[in-house]
Amino acid sequence: MLTPTQIKYKIDYEIVVDCYDDFEVSMGWFTTMDDDLEFPFEATAKFEKRDGTIEFKQVTIVGLDADEQSFRGSDFKLKMADGEYIKPIAYSKLSKIDASEQTMELLQCWDYWLTQY
């Protein structure tokens, strides 16, 4: 896990360095996520059923389902394996992520960006 100082450095000098507007910031996040997230990884996903109840299910995340404009808001989409199908899932629906150290650190930076930057 990174310290807040390390997170700020990574965001400022690796992810959004030389960004002058929202599009460039989104592009910086997309490029970094696309290059550095390591797939597959496991996570717990939160699903809402038709009857309104909530179910938590272990899933395998197999890729990024985003483009250079996907990081303008507070969420982005990943690709989830569901049997023989690949489905999009919002990052915000995931918890208990079990991934490589590199992936965990990048997701830690994203969480920091949203909540404390």
Backbone torsions as a table, in degrees:
resi	resn	phi	psi	omega
1	MET	NA	142.5	-179.7
2	LEU	-87.6	152.2	172.6
3	THR	-80.9	161.7	176.0
4	PRO	-55.4	-37.5	178.4
5	THR	-64.0	-42.8	178.5
6	GLN	-65.7	-39.1	178.5
7	ILE	-62.8	-49.5	179.7
8	LYS	-57.9	-42.8	179.4
9	TYR	-61.7	-47.6	-179.0
10	LYS	-61.0	-43.4	179.2
11	ILE	-65.0	-50.9	-174.7
12	ASP	-68.9	-37.0	-171.2
13	TYR	-110.3	-3.8	177.7
14	GLU	-125.6	-37.9	-171.9
15	ILE	-95.7	-50.8	-175.8
16	VAL	-113.4	21.1	178.1
17	VAL	-60.4	136.5	178.5
18	ASP	62.0	24.6	177.0
19	CYS	-93.2	132.2	-175.4
20	TYR	-113.6	-11.1	177.8
21	ASP	-149.7	176.5	-176.2
22	ASP	-60.5	-37.5	179.3
23	PHE	-62.9	-44.7	-179.6
24	GLU	-65.9	-36.5	176.1
25	VAL	-63.7	-46.5	178.0
26	SER	-60.1	-41.5	178.5
27	MET	-63.2	-40.3	178.2
28	GLY	-62.2	-44.3	178.0
29	TRP	-65.4	-44.1	-179.9
30	PHE	-59.8	-48.3	-178.3
31	THR	-60.6	-43.9	-180.0
32	THR	-65.6	-46.2	179.3
33	MET	-62.5	-45.0	-178.4
34	ASP	-62.7	-38.0	-178.7
35	ASP	-80.4	-35.8	-165.6
36	ASP	-108.9	-19.8	176.3
37	LEU	-67.4	135.2	-178.8
38	GLU	-109.7	122.3	-177.6
39	PHE	-113.4	156.1	-3.9
40	PRO	-81.8	163.7	169.9
41	PHE	-144.6	162.0	-176.5
42	GLU	-101.4	151.2	176.8
43	ALA	-158.6	165.8	171.4
44	THR	-99.3	128.9	-178.8
45	ALA	-109.8	144.3	178.7
46	LYS	-101.2	122.7	179.8
47	PHE	-121.0	140.0	173.2
48	GLU	-100.9	127.2	180.0
49	LYS	-84.9	165.4	-179.1
50	ARG	-57.5	-32.1	-179.0
51	ASP	-82.2	3.1	177.2
52	GLY	91.7	-7.9	178.2
53	THR	-76.7	159.3	-179.0
54	ILE	-107.2	137.9	177.0
55	GLU	-128.7	138.6	175.7
56	PHE	-108.4	133.3	-174.5
57	LYS	-139.4	138.9	175.4
58	GLN	-72.0	129.7	-178.5
59	VAL	-132.3	162.3	173.9
60	THR	-109.6	124.1	177.6
61	ILE	-94.3	124.7	-171.3
62	VAL	-115.0	-4.0	179.7
63	GLY	179.7	176.8	177.7
64	LEU	-95.7	130.9	178.9
65	ASP	-114.6	67.1	-172.4
66	ALA	-149.5	168.9	172.4
67	ASP	-135.9	-173.0	-173.1
68	GLU	-65.7	-12.1	177.8
69	GLN	-101.7	-0.6	-173.7
70	SER	-75.5	-11.1	-174.2
71	PHE	-107.9	25.1	178.5
72	ARG	-84.2	-23.0	-178.9
73	GLY	-102.6	-150.2	-176.3
74	SER	-103.6	9.4	-177.1
75	ASP	-149.5	164.1	173.4
76	PHE	-148.5	166.8	-175.4
77	LYS	-109.7	147.1	175.3
78	LEU	-120.8	167.9	176.6
79	LYS	-100.7	129.6	-178.2
80	MET	-114.1	133.6	174.1
81	ALA	-79.7	129.9	178.1
82	ASP	-134.6	90.8	-173.3
83	GLY	64.4	-125.9	179.3
84	GLU	-90.4	3.8	-178.0
85	TYR	-107.0	154.3	172.9
86	ILE	-113.4	126.2	-177.6
87	LYS	-127.5	149.0	175.5
88	PRO	-76.2	148.4	174.3
89	ILE	-145.5	138.4	179.3
90	ALA	-72.3	139.6	177.3
91	TYR	-55.7	-36.5	-177.7
92	SER	-64.3	-15.4	178.8
93	LYS	-86.4	-3.2	-175.9
94	LEU	-100.4	147.0	173.1
95	SER	-147.2	173.9	178.2
96	LYS	46.4	52.1	-177.9
97	ILE	-75.3	132.3	177.6
98	ASP	-119.1	98.1	-174.2
99	ALA	-140.6	176.3	178.3
100	SER	-62.6	161.7	179.0
101	GLU	-59.7	-40.9	179.8
102	GLN	-61.2	-45.4	179.4
103	THR	-65.1	-44.7	-179.8
104	MET	-61.6	-41.0	179.5
105	GLU	-65.9	-39.2	179.2
106	LEU	-67.3	-41.7	177.4
107	LEU	-67.0	-32.3	174.9
108	GLN	-63.8	-41.3	177.2
109	CYS	-62.9	-42.7	179.1
110	TRP	-61.4	-45.8	179.6
111	ASP	-61.2	-41.5	178.1
112	TYR	-63.6	-44.7	179.0
113	TRP	-55.0	-42.4	-177.0
114	LEU	-74.5	-35.2	-169.7
115	THR	-104.4	-24.4	-171.8
116	GLN	-133.0	-2.2	-174.3
117	TYR	-86.8	NA	NA
